[in-house]
Amino acid sequence: MSSAQTHTAHSHATGEDYLHHGKGIWSWLSTKDHKKIGLMYFATVAILFLIGGFFALGIRLHLAKFGSTPLLEPDTYNKFMTFHGAIMVFMVIIPGIPAFLGNFVLPIQLGAKDVAFPRLNLASYYIFIAGALTAASSMYFNQVDTGWTFYTPYSTAKTSSGVILLVLGAFTMGFSSILTGLNFIVTTHKLRAPGMTMDRIPLMIWALYSTSIIQILATPVLAITLLLIAAEKTLGIGIFDPELGGDPVLFQHFFWFYSHPAVYIMILPAMGVISELITAFSKKTIFGYRAIAYSSVAIAAVSFLVWGHHMFVSGQSTFAGVLFSVITMLVGVPTAIKLFNWISTMYRGTVSFEAPMLFALGFMFLFTIGGLTGVFLASTGMDVHFHDTYFVVAHFHYVMVGGTLMALMGGIYYWFPKMFGKMTSDLGGRLSWVFIFTGFNVTFFPQFVLGAMGMPRRYFDYLPEYTNLNQISTVGSWLIGLGFLIGLATILHGMIWGEKASDNPWGAKTLEWQTSSPPPHENFIDTPTVTAGPYDFR
């Protein structure tokens, strides 16, 4: 038993685990158990990820061929681009880690029986489903071709009414995000186990806590913006359309005031997962616990002050450009604190390279490239040349996909034994990592070069000199797709045929590993008592 976080041995007593608590499909659909709600999010997000991935592969397949016989017509290409972006951002990456892994792990890591508001938690899930269905319906009714950013005046004046369905879907999913964030903050403050002070909570909780602050403060701004688009489109109110006396640049300010913090809604939980993986697979107390914890809060705070770097070419003043440039580069400080502390944790640790750790190392490599290229784009003079080129596409994917999805896969393999009481195949996990990591770099690194050569993003066709790099990029996308299919097969194989897992197969120290696998319905038979920090490997 861990000396760091202890509880009575009764937690291992034989009893009904949460998977067998209640029978039939209705026991899942009406459950208030945070663990089951987390798994329902997982199933939903996985399906949406496959749909979003289909659009991505369609785009890359189209761009593999230069010339006059395209795979997709221009209008269809724009629709593929819109749905790939909207699904991946609003339905996969933003809810992926908080709603799935966060829901499952946060109460157990705190030693709580559930989240503070279990009914609200279930309502959040159904609100998310309602929003996703509303947005997805725009694929069939008046398909949208604006891109996932819905820039005005194109989205208000020039396109079909399908825009209204898509923005209302995103608006609805925003409520799910706000309610989940509210639940996590109250749970963290009110339901910690005896002895668990704020400087003893795991770093995953710090990351989710910081993310929740962003969700609560930033999401309403997006919600209002999307409602204004719907109002302008249906009622003819002049807010963004210059023909009606509006200002299209105002939309960009509103949109990016939410959407840049949203980048950290995607990446902060991923950083929390990585902190857990690095310490567990290095068998060493995490280096600089407080620095990592407070850097999460610092990232959340600074994220609200940098939206203008998306708008260097929109005509804002030179002073505003310089100010946003400096503040954007400032985000690199708390981010670098995390990275160097993870490396310091591994130094002289007993590092083992199981599948979750490979994904953690993959995250560190890819996110570092994404972060460094972000500094390029934060520099006003450089951004003028790179803006709206494939350089931005590559940077965005290195941060979001290379970051969030690497951490998500690592987190799934890490907590899988706790979720299902079974182990996944480590060989399958490593194979999925090899294909995803290799395919990712083959896909997106050439896009940095394409951007530097001047290839604009979102274009249906390109000049002949861009052909070779686009074809390499497309081959990489097939490798990514294969890697995720291997990952899916490994997860399904583990669910059905996986070996029985022990309560703590990784030898980790946080509270979720001190209860049975899978946990009982109320997480612990007896309330745990915490006597020291979460990563005491001494």
PLY file of the C-alpha trace (Angstrom):
ply
format ascii 1.0
element vertex 538
property float x
property float y
property float z
element edge 537
property int vertex1
property int vertex2
end_header
0.00 0.00 0.00
1.24 3.48 -0.86
2.82 5.44 1.93
1.85 8.60 0.07
-1.89 8.23 -0.17
-3.41 5.56 2.04
-6.80 4.26 2.97
-8.21 1.25 4.75
-7.76 -2.11 3.12
-11.53 -2.64 2.95
-11.47 -0.92 -0.46
-10.21 -4.20 -1.86
-13.04 -6.16 -0.32
-14.98 -8.30 -2.71
-18.09 -6.58 -3.93
-19.98 -5.50 -6.98
-17.91 -3.31 -9.30
-19.43 -0.33 -11.11
-19.67 -2.18 -14.46
-22.07 -4.73 -12.93
-24.02 -2.24 -10.82
-27.45 -2.27 -12.46
-28.49 -4.34 -15.46
-29.45 -3.55 -19.02
-28.98 -0.61 -21.32
-31.28 1.61 -19.24
-28.94 1.35 -16.24
-26.31 3.03 -18.46
-28.55 5.61 -20.11
-29.95 6.77 -16.76
-26.79 6.35 -14.67
-25.49 9.09 -12.40
-22.16 7.27 -11.90
-19.34 9.50 -13.18
-17.40 6.43 -14.38
-20.19 5.19 -16.65
-20.85 8.73 -17.93
-17.14 9.01 -18.76
-17.28 5.77 -20.75
-20.41 6.95 -22.61
-18.51 10.10 -23.56
-15.67 7.85 -24.75
-17.95 5.82 -27.03
-19.58 8.98 -28.42
-16.31 10.83 -29.02
-14.77 7.72 -30.64
-17.63 7.53 -33.17
-17.35 11.25 -33.92
-13.57 10.89 -34.27
-14.03 8.20 -36.93
-16.41 10.49 -38.86
-14.02 13.46 -38.58
-11.15 11.20 -39.63
-13.10 10.11 -42.70
-13.35 13.75 -43.84
-9.62 14.26 -43.15
-8.64 11.25 -45.25
-10.96 12.48 -48.01
-9.22 15.88 -48.03
-5.75 14.32 -48.10
-6.72 11.83 -50.81
-7.99 14.71 -52.93
-4.80 16.73 -52.41
-2.59 13.80 -53.43
-3.51 14.46 -57.04
-2.55 17.59 -58.95
-4.50 18.48 -62.06
-7.84 18.69 -63.75
-9.61 15.49 -62.60
-10.19 16.12 -58.90
-11.53 13.55 -56.45
-13.76 16.25 -54.86
-15.53 19.15 -56.52
-14.63 22.60 -55.09
-17.90 22.93 -53.16
-17.62 19.39 -51.78
-14.01 20.03 -50.79
-15.07 23.11 -48.79
-17.77 21.07 -47.05
-15.28 18.30 -46.20
-12.96 20.94 -44.76
-15.76 22.47 -42.68
-17.02 19.19 -41.22
-13.54 17.84 -40.52
-12.66 20.99 -38.56
-15.98 21.41 -36.76
-16.23 17.75 -35.71
-12.61 17.43 -34.59
-12.52 20.73 -32.67
-15.97 20.98 -31.08
-16.89 17.29 -30.77
-13.60 15.42 -30.29
-10.63 17.41 -29.01
-12.42 19.89 -26.69
-14.57 17.26 -24.88
-12.15 14.33 -25.40
-10.00 14.38 -22.27
-12.09 16.43 -19.77
-15.43 14.75 -20.45
-14.05 11.21 -20.82
-10.86 10.77 -18.79
-11.64 13.73 -16.51
-15.07 12.39 -15.64
-13.71 8.94 -14.91
-10.58 9.88 -13.00
-11.20 13.17 -11.15
-13.54 11.97 -8.34
-11.46 8.82 -7.67
-8.22 10.80 -7.55
-9.86 13.12 -5.01
-11.12 10.18 -2.92
-14.74 11.21 -3.60
-17.73 8.96 -4.27
-18.83 10.95 -7.32
-18.82 14.47 -8.75
-20.61 17.20 -6.79
-23.67 17.23 -9.07
-24.23 13.74 -10.56
-27.56 14.61 -12.25
-26.01 17.71 -13.83
-23.18 15.47 -15.06
-25.64 13.21 -16.88
-27.49 16.26 -18.21
-24.16 17.55 -19.60
-23.77 14.34 -21.58
-27.24 14.56 -23.12
-26.77 18.26 -23.91
-23.56 17.29 -25.71
-25.43 14.59 -27.67
-28.20 17.07 -28.59
-25.62 19.60 -29.79
-23.65 17.02 -31.77
-26.83 15.75 -33.48
-27.94 19.32 -34.31
-24.54 20.13 -35.80
-24.32 16.79 -37.64
-27.77 17.35 -39.18
-26.27 20.24 -41.17
-24.38 17.56 -43.14
-27.71 16.53 -44.66
-29.68 19.78 -44.72
-28.07 22.67 -46.61
-24.46 21.62 -46.09
-22.04 24.23 -44.76
-18.88 25.33 -46.57
-17.58 28.19 -44.42
-14.75 26.35 -42.66
-14.97 25.58 -38.92
-14.36 29.25 -37.98
-17.65 30.49 -39.58
-15.99 33.77 -40.65
-18.36 36.60 -41.53
-19.65 37.97 -43.85
-19.35 34.65 -45.70
-21.26 32.69 -43.05
-24.01 35.33 -42.72
-24.56 36.68 -46.21
-23.27 34.20 -48.76
-24.07 30.68 -47.59
-27.02 28.40 -46.95
-29.13 28.22 -43.81
-27.19 25.07 -42.79
-24.85 27.48 -40.99
-27.62 28.07 -38.43
-27.84 24.34 -37.61
-24.06 24.05 -37.25
-23.65 27.12 -35.03
-26.65 26.17 -32.88
-25.10 22.71 -32.44
-21.83 24.29 -31.29
-23.84 26.67 -29.07
-25.60 23.74 -27.40
-22.38 21.77 -26.87
-20.96 24.86 -25.17
-23.49 24.43 -22.36
-22.22 20.89 -21.81
-18.69 22.27 -21.54
-19.72 24.96 -19.02
-21.67 22.53 -16.81
-18.82 19.99 -16.79
-16.35 22.70 -15.80
-18.65 23.91 -13.01
-19.01 20.36 -11.71
-15.24 19.78 -11.67
-14.47 23.02 -9.79
-17.06 22.36 -7.07
-15.98 18.71 -6.76
-12.33 19.75 -6.38
-13.12 22.28 -3.65
-15.78 20.37 -1.72
-15.28 16.62 -2.03
-11.57 16.00 -1.40
-10.72 13.11 0.92
-9.65 13.88 4.51
-6.05 15.08 4.54
-6.02 16.02 0.84
-5.08 19.69 0.78
-4.82 21.60 -2.52
-1.06 20.99 -2.56
-1.67 17.25 -2.36
-4.08 16.89 -5.28
-2.66 15.14 -8.38
-1.46 17.29 -11.27
-4.23 15.84 -13.46
-6.70 17.58 -11.12
-4.79 20.87 -11.35
-4.95 20.66 -15.14
-8.70 19.87 -15.16
-9.32 22.62 -12.60
-7.52 25.21 -14.76
-9.36 23.96 -17.84
-12.69 24.31 -16.04
-11.97 27.99 -15.32
-11.46 28.59 -19.06
-14.61 26.61 -19.94
-16.77 28.67 -17.59
-15.36 32.10 -18.53
-14.67 31.76 -22.27
-17.46 29.52 -23.59
-20.28 32.07 -23.03
-18.46 34.49 -25.37
-18.55 31.90 -28.18
-22.19 31.13 -27.37
-23.20 34.78 -27.72
-21.17 35.14 -30.94
-22.84 32.11 -32.53
-26.28 33.37 -31.49
-25.48 36.73 -33.12
-24.65 34.91 -36.39
-27.98 33.07 -36.25
-29.81 36.34 -35.43
-28.12 38.22 -38.27
-28.90 35.43 -40.72
-32.55 35.02 -39.75
-33.57 38.55 -38.67
-31.27 40.66 -40.85
-29.74 42.48 -37.87
-26.52 44.30 -38.87
-23.84 43.12 -36.44
-21.14 41.61 -38.64
-22.34 42.27 -42.21
-20.92 45.58 -43.54
-23.88 45.92 -45.94
-26.11 46.19 -42.86
-23.73 48.50 -40.98
-21.86 45.70 -39.17
-18.17 44.90 -38.82
-16.81 41.50 -39.92
-13.60 42.02 -37.92
-15.73 42.25 -34.75
-16.66 38.60 -35.34
-12.97 37.66 -35.41
-12.40 39.39 -32.07
-15.35 37.58 -30.49
-14.52 34.22 -32.06
-10.82 34.18 -31.15
-11.44 35.53 -27.65
-13.04 32.11 -27.06
-11.15 29.99 -29.54
-7.65 30.76 -28.37
-8.46 29.84 -24.76
-10.17 26.79 -26.33
-6.73 25.71 -27.51
-5.84 25.38 -23.83
-9.15 23.63 -23.08
-7.75 21.04 -25.49
-4.13 20.99 -24.33
-4.17 21.62 -20.54
-5.95 18.31 -19.72
-3.46 16.59 -22.05
-0.62 18.09 -19.99
-2.29 16.73 -16.86
-2.35 13.23 -18.36
1.33 13.52 -19.32
2.29 14.54 -15.75
0.64 11.35 -14.46
2.31 9.15 -17.08
5.81 10.60 -16.66
5.91 10.11 -12.89
4.27 6.64 -12.99
6.64 5.24 -15.63
9.75 6.93 -14.21
8.97 5.54 -10.71
10.07 8.86 -9.32
8.47 11.75 -7.43
7.56 14.43 -9.95
10.09 17.25 -10.14
8.71 20.69 -9.28
5.14 19.73 -8.31
4.12 23.29 -7.42
5.72 24.80 -10.51
3.75 22.39 -12.76
0.53 22.98 -10.79
0.74 26.78 -10.82
1.89 26.85 -14.46
-1.48 25.28 -15.37
-3.27 28.19 -13.71
-0.85 30.65 -15.35
-1.57 29.20 -18.82
-5.31 29.53 -18.14
-4.88 33.18 -17.13
-2.63 34.22 -20.03
-4.82 32.37 -22.58
-7.43 35.16 -22.33
-4.96 37.86 -23.39
-3.55 36.53 -26.68
-6.47 36.25 -29.13
-5.16 39.10 -31.31
-2.27 37.03 -32.68
-4.83 35.38 -34.98
-5.51 38.83 -36.45
-2.11 40.33 -37.29
-3.22 40.81 -40.92
-6.75 42.06 -40.10
-5.77 45.73 -39.92
-5.32 46.10 -36.16
-2.92 48.80 -34.94
0.84 48.28 -34.79
0.75 48.76 -31.02
-1.93 46.04 -30.62
0.13 43.73 -32.86
3.28 44.21 -30.76
1.36 43.79 -27.49
-0.32 40.57 -28.59
3.01 39.30 -29.95
4.78 39.78 -26.61
1.95 38.27 -24.52
1.72 35.28 -26.90
5.42 34.54 -26.45
4.85 34.76 -22.68
2.72 31.57 -22.87
5.95 29.74 -23.71
7.21 30.27 -20.12
4.67 28.15 -18.15
4.63 25.64 -21.01
8.42 25.27 -20.90
8.26 24.89 -17.10
6.16 21.75 -17.57
8.41 20.33 -20.28
11.67 20.82 -18.37
10.13 19.45 -15.17
8.97 16.30 -17.00
12.49 15.81 -18.37
13.93 16.40 -14.88
11.50 13.81 -13.49
12.76 11.19 -15.95
16.41 12.03 -15.21
17.85 9.21 -13.08
14.40 7.67 -12.75
13.64 4.00 -13.41
12.04 4.71 -16.80
10.06 1.91 -18.47
8.73 2.19 -22.01
5.28 0.62 -21.99
2.73 1.95 -24.50
1.41 4.81 -22.28
4.96 6.13 -21.75
5.67 6.02 -25.50
2.62 8.23 -26.08
3.85 10.59 -23.33
7.26 10.88 -25.02
5.52 11.33 -28.39
3.49 14.17 -26.86
6.65 15.89 -25.58
8.37 15.68 -28.97
5.41 16.78 -31.11
4.16 19.46 -28.72
7.65 20.98 -28.53
7.72 21.36 -32.32
4.20 22.81 -32.22
5.16 25.22 -29.44
8.37 26.42 -31.11
6.60 27.06 -34.43
3.99 28.94 -32.40
6.74 31.37 -31.40
7.43 31.91 -35.14
3.76 32.75 -35.70
3.68 35.01 -32.64
6.30 37.19 -34.31
4.32 39.78 -36.28
6.75 40.17 -39.17
7.02 36.41 -39.72
3.28 35.80 -39.30
2.46 38.19 -42.15
4.22 35.76 -44.52
3.06 32.50 -42.90
-0.54 33.57 -42.22
-3.10 31.38 -44.02
-0.41 29.05 -45.40
0.13 25.37 -44.68
2.69 26.41 -42.05
-0.26 27.32 -39.80
-1.99 24.01 -40.59
1.14 22.09 -39.56
1.63 24.16 -36.40
-2.01 23.73 -35.35
-1.94 19.96 -35.86
1.38 19.51 -34.05
-0.12 21.23 -31.02
-3.67 19.87 -31.11
-3.39 16.42 -32.66
0.21 15.70 -31.74
-0.57 17.00 -28.27
-4.15 16.17 -27.32
-4.63 12.89 -29.19
-1.21 11.54 -28.13
-2.14 12.25 -24.50
-5.64 10.82 -24.99
-4.26 7.53 -26.35
-1.65 7.37 -23.58
-4.34 8.06 -20.98
-6.63 5.35 -22.37
-3.88 2.71 -22.20
-2.84 3.92 -18.72
-6.29 3.94 -17.08
-7.75 1.05 -19.12
-6.97 -1.51 -16.35
-8.82 0.68 -13.86
-11.79 1.16 -16.19
-12.31 -2.46 -17.20
-10.21 -4.56 -14.82
-8.32 -5.93 -17.83
-5.01 -5.21 -19.54
-4.55 -4.15 -23.15
-1.89 -5.79 -25.31
1.30 -3.79 -24.84
2.45 -4.89 -28.29
-0.78 -3.55 -29.82
-0.33 -0.28 -27.95
3.27 0.10 -29.10
2.33 -0.72 -32.71
-0.43 1.90 -32.68
2.11 4.41 -31.34
4.65 3.62 -34.07
2.12 4.14 -36.86
0.49 7.25 -35.32
3.82 8.91 -34.44
5.50 8.10 -37.75
2.41 8.90 -39.81
1.92 12.17 -38.00
5.40 13.45 -38.80
5.20 12.22 -42.39
1.85 14.02 -42.79
2.50 17.35 -41.15
6.23 18.09 -41.29
6.14 18.52 -45.10
3.35 21.05 -44.54
5.81 23.36 -42.73
7.88 23.30 -45.92
4.81 23.83 -48.11
3.85 26.83 -45.99
7.35 28.29 -46.21
7.14 27.82 -50.00
3.90 29.82 -49.98
1.15 27.20 -50.45
-2.08 28.71 -49.06
-4.29 26.61 -46.81
-7.93 25.65 -47.51
-7.36 25.77 -51.27
-8.99 23.12 -53.43
-6.01 22.95 -55.86
-2.33 23.92 -55.90
0.62 24.69 -58.18
2.57 21.76 -59.68
5.70 22.44 -57.58
3.75 21.48 -54.44
2.80 18.02 -55.74
5.55 15.83 -54.23
5.22 17.14 -50.69
1.42 16.85 -50.83
1.73 13.22 -51.92
4.13 12.47 -49.03
1.65 14.16 -46.68
-1.19 11.98 -47.97
0.80 8.75 -47.42
1.38 9.90 -43.84
-2.37 10.36 -43.31
-2.91 6.70 -44.25
-0.33 5.68 -41.63
-2.14 7.77 -38.98
-5.46 6.15 -39.94
-3.90 2.68 -39.70
-2.38 3.56 -36.31
-5.73 4.60 -34.86
-7.41 1.46 -36.26
-4.73 -0.67 -34.56
-5.36 1.33 -31.38
-9.12 0.72 -31.62
-8.55 -3.00 -32.22
-6.19 -3.14 -29.21
-8.79 -1.46 -26.97
-11.62 -3.76 -28.14
-9.36 -6.82 -27.79
-8.50 -5.72 -24.24
-12.19 -5.32 -23.34
-13.08 -8.81 -24.54
-9.95 -10.96 -24.20
-7.61 -8.87 -22.05
-5.80 -10.48 -19.13
-7.18 -9.68 -15.66
-5.52 -6.58 -14.26
-4.25 -6.20 -10.72
-5.44 -3.23 -8.67
-2.23 -1.29 -9.43
-0.46 -2.79 -12.47
1.79 0.27 -12.99
2.84 0.72 -9.37
1.47 4.30 -9.35
0.79 6.23 -6.15
-2.35 8.32 -6.77
-5.63 7.32 -5.10
-7.34 5.72 -8.09
-4.72 2.93 -7.95
-5.46 2.23 -4.27
-8.94 0.85 -4.95
-9.98 -2.29 -6.83
-9.93 -2.68 -10.63
-12.62 -1.97 -11.76
-13.67 0.19 -8.77
-16.84 -0.40 -6.75
-19.89 1.73 -7.59
-18.95 4.31 -4.94
-15.20 4.16 -5.78
-14.07 3.16 -2.27
-15.69 0.90 0.32
-14.31 3.19 3.03
-13.34 6.84 2.63
-9.58 7.07 2.03
-7.33 9.17 4.26
-4.45 11.03 2.65
-1.19 11.39 4.58
1.27 12.81 2.01
1.64 14.02 -1.60
0.38 12.10 -4.64
3.74 11.00 -6.08
5.75 9.74 -3.10
7.96 7.03 -4.63
10.54 7.24 -1.83
0 1
1 2
2 3
3 4
4 5
5 6
6 7
7 8
8 9
9 10
10 11
11 12
12 13
13 14
14 15
15 16
16 17
17 18
18 19
19 20
20 21
21 22
22 23
23 24
24 25
25 26
26 27
27 28
28 29
29 30
30 31
31 32
32 33
33 34
34 35
35 36
36 37
37 38
38 39
39 40
40 41
41 42
42 43
43 44
44 45
45 46
46 47
47 48
48 49
49 50
50 51
51 52
52 53
53 54
54 55
55 56
56 57
57 58
58 59
59 60
60 61
61 62
62 63
63 64
64 65
65 66
66 67
67 68
68 69
69 70
70 71
71 72
72 73
73 74
74 75
75 76
76 77
77 78
78 79
79 80
80 81
81 82
82 83
83 84
84 85
85 86
86 87
87 88
88 89
89 90
90 91
91 92
92 93
93 94
94 95
95 96
96 97
97 98
98 99
99 100
100 101
101 102
102 103
103 104
104 105
105 106
106 107
107 108
108 109
109 110
110 111
111 112
112 113
113 114
114 115
115 116
116 117
117 118
118 119
119 120
120 121
121 122
122 123
123 124
124 125
125 126
126 127
127 128
128 129
129 130
130 131
131 132
132 133
133 134
134 135
135 136
136 137
137 138
138 139
139 140
140 141
141 142
142 143
143 144
144 145
145 146
146 147
147 148
148 149
149 150
150 151
151 152
152 153
153 154
154 155
155 156
156 157
157 158
158 159
159 160
160 161
161 162
162 163
163 164
164 165
165 166
166 167
167 168
168 169
169 170
170 171
171 172
172 173
173 174
174 175
175 176
176 177
177 178
178 179
179 180
180 181
181 182
182 183
183 184
184 185
185 186
186 187
187 188
188 189
189 190
190 191
191 192
192 193
193 194
194 195
195 196
196 197
197 198
198 199
199 200
200 201
201 202
202 203
203 204
204 205
205 206
206 207
207 208
208 209
209 210
210 211
211 212
212 213
213 214
214 215
215 216
216 217
217 218
218 219
219 220
220 221
221 222
222 223
223 224
224 225
225 226
226 227
227 228
228 229
229 230
230 231
231 232
232 233
233 234
234 235
235 236
236 237
237 238
238 239
239 240
240 241
241 242
242 243
243 244
244 245
245 246
246 247
247 248
248 249
249 250
250 251
251 252
252 253
253 254
254 255
255 256
256 257
257 258
258 259
259 260
260 261
261 262
262 263
263 264
264 265
265 266
266 267
267 268
268 269
269 270
270 271
271 272
272 273
273 274
274 275
275 276
276 277
277 278
278 279
279 280
280 281
281 282
282 283
283 284
284 285
285 286
286 287
287 288
288 289
289 290
290 291
291 292
292 293
293 294
294 295
295 296
296 297
297 298
298 299
299 300
300 301
301 302
302 303
303 304
304 305
305 306
306 307
307 308
308 309
309 310
310 311
311 312
312 313
313 314
314 315
315 316
316 317
317 318
318 319
319 320
320 321
321 322
322 323
323 324
324 325
325 326
326 327
327 328
328 329
329 330
330 331
331 332
332 333
333 334
334 335
335 336
336 337
337 338
338 339
339 340
340 341
341 342
342 343
343 344
344 345
345 346
346 347
347 348
348 349
349 350
350 351
351 352
352 353
353 354
354 355
355 356
356 357
357 358
358 359
359 360
360 361
361 362
362 363
363 364
364 365
365 366
366 367
367 368
368 369
369 370
370 371
371 372
372 373
373 374
374 375
375 376
376 377
377 378
378 379
379 380
380 381
381 382
382 383
383 384
384 385
385 386
386 387
387 388
388 389
389 390
390 391
391 392
392 393
393 394
394 395
395 396
396 397
397 398
398 399
399 400
400 401
401 402
402 403
403 404
404 405
405 406
406 407
407 408
408 409
409 410
410 411
411 412
412 413
413 414
414 415
415 416
416 417
417 418
418 419
419 420
420 421
421 422
422 423
423 424
424 425
425 426
426 427
427 428
428 429
429 430
430 431
431 432
432 433
433 434
434 435
435 436
436 437
437 438
438 439
439 440
440 441
441 442
442 443
443 444
444 445
445 446
446 447
447 448
448 449
449 450
450 451
451 452
452 453
453 454
454 455
455 456
456 457
457 458
458 459
459 460
460 461
461 462
462 463
463 464
464 465
465 466
466 467
467 468
468 469
469 470
470 471
471 472
472 473
473 474
474 475
475 476
476 477
477 478
478 479
479 480
480 481
481 482
482 483
483 484
484 485
485 486
486 487
487 488
488 489
489 490
490 491
491 492
492 493
493 494
494 495
495 496
496 497
497 498
498 499
499 500
500 501
501 502
502 503
503 504
504 505
505 506
506 507
507 508
508 509
509 510
510 511
511 512
512 513
513 514
514 515
515 516
516 517
517 518
518 519
519 520
520 521
521 522
522 523
523 524
524 525
525 526
526 527
527 528
528 529
529 530
530 531
531 532
532 533
533 534
534 535
535 536
536 537
